[in-house]
């Protein structure tokens, strides 16, 4: 049984381990005739790759992607697209001290309990290194969006680091690409820099919240009950390493609202329905409304830390563990382009599903 593939029509399978010779993805179901080249994919990978600032792991990887199949003379052929990223800066010896110990908060112990063995070198498939494959696949999805629905834009950014949230009154979309935290709040970026420096020097880590907004998506994507757009978005975000919670729109805060506050009132505009607010996050009944689709996910603190923690060995003996090596003090930083990539894959998948079921144009007309 394979559990390494996601998507319905636009299907992505990732492969490889953190300290293996390479990682990569196979993208199946990509429409033919889409312009695609390695340099088009590299931009997104460069945004995710390690070692670009002092706030991320200092593992030095070029994350240079190679297209091995599915593209001819700069266009997709409609056949499976094989993507490969070679690992070049592994330091497996850093993990020799923990080969027979389980890291608290890490998938070490569950991989062992399920499979009877695990790859302790960087976490194997449980490593955030796996997400580079997703970003490469997401870049293919962006190329498809550019061809099929160029009005759609997908933007991710951090809105919280630990106890420190952004001030949305200072929201500046242009600021997102100017700081190492991908945050729209310049003042928050300055605060987080000092905060994370302290944590990094202490050998600790912290969690974060990332928000991804999809603008320009048409109404009608998704399907009732088991084919909901928000179901697939939530599953995609939850599948990202270290993610422990996902919200759509108002999310958990909707439980605090009264019905009249939560309801997004509807009026008729010159181009169709208008909504007074967007508590629903652009999705009602699993189907997109045409508003911005808003997804947030929470990333836990990195479990590989220098602070000694109590644990057990494979033999069941009590011990302590300190994880050396190169790790992200806040893995949420590099999760921003990963969230964008997963959103792109889901949206392309649902565009193809929608086209297959009802065609390209809208079905229901109002007014």
C-alpha positions as a printed NumPy array, in Angstrom:
array([[  0.   ,   0.   ,   0.   ],
       [  1.274,   3.466,  -0.903],
       [  0.754,   6.457,   1.361],
       [  3.16 ,   8.806,  -0.382],
       [  0.753,  10.193,  -2.993],
       [ -1.864,  12.96 ,  -2.777],
       [ -4.321,  14.489,  -5.217],
       [ -7.161,  13.166,  -7.395],
       [ -6.382,  14.124, -11.004],
       [ -3.252,  16.199, -10.383],
       [ -1.335,  13.615,  -8.365],
       [  1.965,  14.096,  -6.558],
       [  4.172,  11.32 ,  -5.168],
       [  7.25 ,  12.307,  -3.154],
       [ 10.231,  10.038,  -2.519],
       [ 13.605,  10.013,  -0.78 ],
       [ 15.055,  10.608,   2.674],
       [ 16.853,  13.474,   4.362],
       [ 20.281,  11.817,   4.207],
       [ 19.807,   9.683,   1.109],
       [ 21.468,  10.5  ,  -2.22 ],
       [ 18.462,  12.469,  -3.475],
       [ 14.841,  13.391,  -2.915],
       [ 12.16 ,  14.188,  -5.449],
       [  8.623,  13.973,  -6.733],
       [  6.603,  12.474,  -9.545],
       [  3.794,  14.722, -10.818],
       [  1.145,  12.804, -12.763],
       [ -1.932,  14.291, -14.421],
       [ -0.347,  17.557, -15.502],
       [ -2.06 ,  18.833, -18.665],
       [  0.068,  18.857, -21.83 ],
       [  1.347,  22.02 , -23.454],
       [  2.202,  23.889, -20.237],
       [  5.436,  25.886, -20.415],
       [  7.875,  24.377, -17.905],
       [ 11.62 ,  24.609, -17.317],
       [ 13.933,  23.977, -14.381],
       [ 14.564,  27.678, -13.817],
       [ 10.808,  28.206, -13.4  ],
       [ 10.815,  25.726, -10.517],
       [ 14.019,  26.968,  -8.924],
       [ 12.589,  30.269,  -7.654],
       [ 10.234,  28.521,  -5.257],
       [ 12.919,  26.081,  -4.149],
       [ 15.312,  28.948,  -3.445],
       [ 12.725,  30.461,  -1.102],
       [ 12.522,  27.221,   0.909],
       [ 16.12 ,  26.001,   0.824],
       [ 18.161,  25.899,   4.047],
       [ 21.053,  28.106,   5.021],
       [ 19.791,  31.379,   3.552],
       [ 19.691,  33.202,   6.902],
       [ 20.885,  32.738,  10.464],
       [ 17.316,  31.89 ,  11.478],
       [ 17.183,  28.56 ,   9.618],
       [ 19.228,  25.368,   9.637],
       [ 22.758,  25.93 ,   8.393],
       [ 22.715,  22.802,   6.257],
       [ 23.997,  24.003,   2.869],
       [ 21.941,  22.613,   0.019],
       [ 21.653,  24.162,  -3.431],
       [ 18.291,  22.406,  -3.884],
       [ 18.925,  22.407,  -7.633],
       [ 15.991,  20.646,  -9.291],
       [ 16.369,  18.398, -12.329],
       [ 13.462,  17.522, -14.645],
       [ 13.995,  13.93 , -15.765],
       [ 10.807,  13.28 , -17.73 ],
       [  7.476,  14.659, -18.865],
       [  8.823,  17.778, -20.599],
       [  9.878,  18.158, -24.242],
       [ 11.192,  21.359, -25.78 ],
       [ 10.008,  23.427, -22.825],
       [  6.446,  22.061, -22.653],
       [  4.771,  19.376, -20.586],
       [  3.832,  16.29 , -22.59 ],
       [  0.989,  15.032, -20.4  ],
       [  3.104,  12.125, -19.141],
       [  4.524,  11.819, -15.585],
       [  6.988,  14.559, -14.648],
       [  9.924,  13.238, -12.632],
       [ 11.704,  15.805, -10.465],
       [ 14.952,  15.155,  -8.596],
       [ 16.911,  17.194,  -6.036],
       [ 20.29 ,  15.787,  -5.031],
       [ 21.352,  15.891,  -1.364],
       [ 24.88 ,  17.29 ,  -1.133],
       [ 25.483,  18.357,   2.501],
       [ 24.481,  15.454,   4.728],
       [ 26.304,  14.966,   8.041],
       [ 24.982,  11.618,   9.176],
       [ 27.624,  11.342,  11.923],
       [ 25.782,  14.115,  13.782],
       [ 23.072,  11.555,  14.547],
       [ 25.275,   8.677,  15.741],
       [ 24.68 ,   9.595,  19.402],
       [ 20.897,   9.254,  19.06 ],
       [ 20.729,   6.174,  16.851],
       [ 19.336,   4.067,  19.716],
       [ 17.323,   6.835,  21.44 ],
       [ 13.957,   8.419,  20.682],
       [ 13.629,  12.204,  20.445],
       [ 10.633,  13.433,  22.494],
       [  8.148,  15.168,  20.208],
       [  9.645,  13.511,  17.1  ],
       [  8.309,  10.753,  14.839],
       [ 11.303,   8.561,  15.743],
       [  9.261,   6.475,  18.148],
       [  6.148,   6.068,  16.   ],
       [  8.161,   5.093,  12.897],
       [  9.888,   2.439,  15.027],
       [  6.634,   1.178,  16.529],
       [  5.013,   0.907,  13.09 ],
       [  7.855,  -0.402,  10.921],
       [ 10.223,  -1.987,  13.434],
       [ 13.059,   0.277,  12.316],
       [ 13.735,   3.901,  11.474],
       [ 16.297,   6.093,   9.754],
       [ 17.712,   8.347,  12.495],
       [ 19.836,  10.375,  10.057],
       [ 18.034,  13.671,   9.986],
       [ 14.684,  11.976,  10.532],
       [ 14.47 ,  10.185,   7.165],
       [ 11.008,  10.743,   5.641],
       [  9.907,  12.597,   8.793],
       [ 12.445,  15.34 ,   8.086],
       [ 11.412,  18.751,   6.801],
       [ 13.873,  17.979,   3.996],
       [ 11.024,  16.053,   2.345],
       [  9.136,  19.295,   1.819],
       [ 11.571,  20.415,  -0.899],
       [  9.94 ,  17.775,  -3.109],
       [  6.524,  19.295,  -2.413],
       [  7.769,  22.771,  -3.305],
       [  9.11 ,  21.478,  -6.622],
       [  5.742,  19.86 ,  -7.364],
       [  3.965,  23.033,  -6.271],
       [  6.03 ,  25.016,  -8.759],
       [  4.71 ,  22.721, -11.496],
       [  1.198,  23.449, -10.206],
       [  1.901,  27.196, -10.393],
       [  2.912,  26.767, -14.033],
       [ -0.407,  25.025, -14.682],
       [ -2.269,  27.845, -12.927],
       [ -0.463,  30.394, -15.09 ],
       [ -1.741,  28.567, -18.173],
       [ -5.29 ,  27.704, -17.029],
       [ -6.211,  30.415, -14.51 ],
       [ -3.659,  33.253, -14.518],
       [ -5.868,  35.398, -12.278],
       [ -5.25 ,  33.09 ,  -9.3  ],
       [ -2.592,  34.201,  -6.831],
       [ -1.335,  32.226,  -3.828],
       [  0.461,  34.096,  -1.045],
       [  1.751,  32.702,   2.239],
       [  3.182,  34.512,   5.251],
       [  3.833,  34.02 ,   8.951],
       [  1.34 ,  35.6  ,  11.335],
       [  2.675,  34.283,  14.645],
       [  5.921,  33.107,  16.18 ],
       [  5.4  ,  31.587,  19.613],
       [  3.416,  34.051,  21.714],
       [  4.13 ,  36.954,  19.349],
       [  1.507,  37.659,  16.655],
       [  1.542,  40.258,  13.903],
       [ -0.483,  43.455,  14.146],
       [ -2.849,  43.258,  11.174],
       [ -3.248,  47.033,  11.17 ],
       [  0.382,  47.114,   9.947],
       [ -0.23 ,  44.534,   7.204],
       [  1.971,  45.367,   4.181],
       [  1.973,  42.758,   1.408],
       [  5.168,  44.242,  -0.059],
       [  6.963,  43.566,   3.226],
       [  6.554,  39.775,   2.928],
       [  9.523,  39.344,   0.577],
       [ 11.72 ,  41.839,   2.441],
       [ 12.367,  39.918,   5.657],
       [ 13.537,  36.376,   6.484],
       [ 10.258,  35.483,   8.224],
       [  7.906,  36.076,   5.269],
       [  5.759,  38.3  ,   7.452],
       [  3.713,  41.347,   6.318],
       [  4.51 ,  43.209,   9.559],
       [  7.962,  44.846,   9.604],
       [  7.787,  45.562,  13.329],
       [  6.974,  41.912,  14.061],
       [  9.938,  40.822,  11.935],
       [ 12.256,  42.993,  14.016],
       [ 10.84 ,  41.599,  17.268],
       [ 11.028,  38.003,  16.039],
       [ 14.671,  38.415,  15.006],
       [ 15.769,  39.214,  18.552],
       [ 13.451,  36.601,  20.037],
       [ 14.719,  33.838,  17.761],
       [ 18.366,  34.798,  18.321],
       [ 17.83 ,  34.229,  22.046],
       [ 16.155,  30.874,  21.457],
       [ 18.834,  29.755,  19.025],
       [ 21.639,  30.603,  21.451],
       [ 19.779,  28.73 ,  24.194],
       [ 19.547,  25.652,  21.975],
       [ 15.755,  25.755,  21.976],
       [ 13.011,  26.185,  19.366],
       [  9.546,  27.673,  18.919],
       [  6.384,  27.128,  16.898],
       [  4.617,  29.387,  14.421],
       [  1.389,  30.018,  12.515],
       [  1.388,  30.419,   8.737],
       [ -1.47 ,  31.885,   6.706],
       [ -2.011,  31.133,   3.023],
       [ -4.441,  33.222,   0.95 ],
       [ -5.672,  32.182,  -2.496],
       [ -7.097,  35.114,  -4.469],
       [ -8.869,  34.976,  -7.811],
       [-10.175,  31.418,  -7.461],
       [-13.55 ,  31.098,  -9.189],
       [-16.743,  30.128,  -7.42 ],
       [-17.675,  26.469,  -7.729],
       [-14.447,  24.625,  -6.914],
       [-14.99 ,  21.652,  -4.638],
       [-17.921,  19.302,  -4.148],
       [-20.354,  18.381,  -1.361],
       [-19.628,  16.025,   1.518],
       [-16.485,  14.001,   0.686],
       [-15.044,  16.119,  -2.122],
       [-14.92 ,  19.401,  -0.228],
       [-12.275,  21.911,  -1.222],
       [-11.585,  22.731,   2.415],
       [-11.255,  19.019,   3.24 ],
       [ -8.46 ,  18.647,   0.694],
       [ -6.795,  21.92 ,   1.698],
       [ -6.857,  20.921,   5.358],
       [ -5.467,  17.461,   4.586],
       [ -2.723,  18.96 ,   2.412],
       [ -1.616,  21.41 ,   5.11 ],
       [ -1.87 ,  18.83 ,   7.902],
       [  0.382,  16.5  ,   5.904],
       [  3.259,  18.995,   6.12 ],
       [  5.901,  17.898,   8.602],
       [  5.399,  19.387,  12.11 ],
       [  1.908,  20.812,  11.418],
       [ -0.507,  20.218,  14.319],
       [ -3.531,  22.338,  13.443],
       [ -5.361,  23.789,  10.429],
       [ -8.056,  26.469,  10.155],
       [-10.198,  27.689,   7.269],
       [-11.427,  31.275,   7.492],
       [-12.477,  32.163,  11.021],
       [-11.502,  28.664,  12.097],
       [-11.586,  27.899,  15.823],
       [-12.563,  31.491,  16.578],
       [-15.926,  30.864,  14.891],
       [-16.954,  28.997,  18.03 ],
       [-16.901,  32.325,  19.898],
       [-19.246,  34.124,  17.465],
       [-23.013,  34.41 ,  17.365],
       [-24.804,  33.452,  14.189],
       [-25.495,  37.022,  13.1  ],
       [-21.826,  37.912,  13.487],
       [-20.502,  34.849,  11.693],
       [-22.887,  35.021,   8.712],
       [-21.317,  36.74 ,   5.707],
       [-24.214,  38.865,   4.425],
       [-24.846,  38.778,   0.66 ],
       [-25.766,  41.591,  -1.719],
       [-25.889,  41.694,  -5.506],
       [-23.102,  43.505,  -7.287],
       [-22.617,  44.334, -10.973],
       [-20.512,  41.189, -11.485],
       [-22.378,  38.836,  -9.167],
       [-22.845,  38.202,  -5.434],
       [-20.946,  40.304,  -2.934],
       [-20.215,  39.333,   0.68 ],
       [-19.987,  41.742,   3.587],
       [-17.249,  39.71 ,   5.277],
       [-15.326,  36.452,   4.887],
       [-15.676,  34.45 ,   8.085],
       [-16.167,  31.363,   5.88 ],
       [-12.694,  31.737,   4.394],
       [-14.021,  31.66 ,   0.834],
       [-15.617,  28.215,   1.113],
       [-19.22 ,  27.244,   1.912],
       [-20.395,  23.628,   1.944],
       [-17.028,  22.583,   0.608],
       [-17.406,  24.788,  -2.508],
       [-15.543,  28.031,  -3.203],
       [-17.562,  31.278,  -3.122],
       [-15.227,  33.341,  -5.308],
       [-13.885,  35.233,  -2.28 ],
       [-10.339,  34.922,  -1.001],
       [ -9.689,  31.41 ,   0.297],
       [ -7.934,  31.705,   3.661],
       [ -6.074,  28.812,   5.298],
       [ -3.934,  28.872,   8.44 ],
       [ -1.806,  26.128,   9.94 ],
       [  0.117,  25.808,  13.191],
       [  3.653,  24.403,  13.189],
       [  5.01 ,  22.889,  16.398],
       [  8.486,  23.709,  17.781],
       [ 11.341,  21.71 ,  16.268],
       [ 11.873,  18.633,  18.454],
       [ 15.626,  18.411,  17.759],
       [ 17.01 ,  20.726,  20.456],
       [ 20.113,  21.052,  22.634],
       [ 18.154,  21.153,  25.883],
       [ 18.463,  17.73 ,  27.584],
       [ 15.152,  15.821,  27.635],
       [ 14.175,  12.552,  29.283],
       [ 13.545,   9.637,  26.936],
       [ 14.117,   5.903,  26.498],
       [ 16.368,   3.764,  24.322],
       [ 15.247,   1.146,  21.809],
       [ 15.815,  -1.362,  24.595],
       [ 13.434,   0.534,  26.895],
       [ 16.065,   1.895,  29.294],
       [ 15.601,   5.435,  30.67 ],
       [ 18.108,   8.011,  29.446],
       [ 18.509,  11.654,  28.421],
       [ 18.915,  13.009,  24.922],
       [ 20.508,  16.093,  23.378],
       [ 20.141,  16.458,  19.593],
       [ 23.149,  17.989,  17.902],
       [ 23.434,  18.801,  14.236],
       [ 21.851,  21.581,  12.2  ],
       [ 18.192,  22.299,  12.826],
       [ 15.642,  25.07 ,  12.335],
       [ 14.947,  26.981,  15.561],
       [ 11.561,  27.81 ,  13.985],
       [ 10.597,  25.41 ,  11.221],
       [  7.565,  27.596,  10.484],
       [  9.788,  30.026,   8.559],
       [ 10.537,  27.596,   5.75 ],
       [  6.986,  26.212,   5.936],
       [  5.661,  29.329,   4.168],
       [  6.626,  28.286,   0.605],
       [  5.613,  24.713,   1.472],
       [  2.099,  25.876,   2.38 ],
       [  1.902,  27.833,  -0.867],
       [  3.003,  24.762,  -2.823],
       [  0.402,  22.503,  -1.219],
       [ -2.312,  25.095,  -1.882],
       [ -1.26 ,  25.318,  -5.533],
       [ -1.447,  21.546,  -5.966],
       [ -4.914,  21.366,  -4.388],
       [ -6.3  ,  24.271,  -6.436],
       [ -5.01 ,  22.819,  -9.709],
       [ -6.47 ,  19.445,  -8.764],
       [ -9.883,  20.992,  -8.105],
       [ -9.778,  23.092, -11.267],
       [ -9.28 ,  19.881, -13.252],
       [-12.003,  18.076, -11.282],
       [-14.42 ,  20.965, -11.838],
       [-13.663,  21.077, -15.545],
       [-14.153,  17.328, -15.803],
       [-17.556,  17.4  , -14.092],
       [-19.239,  20.593, -15.272],
       [-16.982,  22.096, -17.946],
       [-15.085,  25.37 , -17.963],
       [-17.885,  27.877, -17.523],
       [-20.103,  28.669, -14.519],
       [-23.309,  26.638, -14.21 ],
       [-25.552,  28.645, -11.9  ],
       [-26.491,  32.21 , -12.837],
       [-27.895,  34.79 , -10.418],
       [-29.841,  37.819, -11.558]])
